[in-house]
Amino acid sequence: MKVLIDQEKIRLGITELGEKLNGQYGPEPITVVAIMTGSLVMLADLIRCLEMPLRISLIRASSYRGGTSAGDLHVEEIERLDIQDRDVLLIDDIFDTGKTLLEVSERLKILNPRSLKTAVFLNKQGTSRVQLKPDHSVFQIPNEFVVGYGLDYDDYYRNLPYVAVLEPSDLEQHHQASR
């Protein structure tokens, strides 16, 4: 694996995003909606940087099923959210094709939030297939498959404290080890 973003850069990037959001929302309460499971690590670090009162809601949305390419999007838990007339910050781990963020945003808008902003940990360059752009991105990255800091391959590597490019030799080792 090749480390793309180390721990210290991640810490600084999340802190900077927290400062921007504190300036944007001020003392007003927000509801942070996190798309699981990939955004779990970002969520934990980001909310400790936020100074306003906040509520946390978790939803599941996934288009990667044990591999590196996107399939059909599956979204769970969104209908139970109480976000009407609330300021909502939707966070996700990575903006790749943009389909997940777009679809979840559209579903959240049906629930009539006062405002809806988006923040992603990673914004992959040149891969978007939608008109939507995240309101906030912590890092821009090249079009490579990455793991760590919540991002996975086949549900592994989420615990890495950095972001790394998963190379072909890593995939081969992973498949041998998981047999």
Secondary structure, 3 states (H helix, E strand, C coil): CEEEECHHHHHHHHHHHHHHHHHHHCCCCEEEEEEECCCHHHHHHHHCCCCCCEEEEEEEEECCCCCCCCCCCEEECCCCCCCCCCEEEEEEEEECCCHHHHHHHHHHHCCCCCEEEEEEEEEECCCCCCCCCCCEEEEEECCCCEEECCECECCECCCCCCEEECCHHHHHHHHHHCC
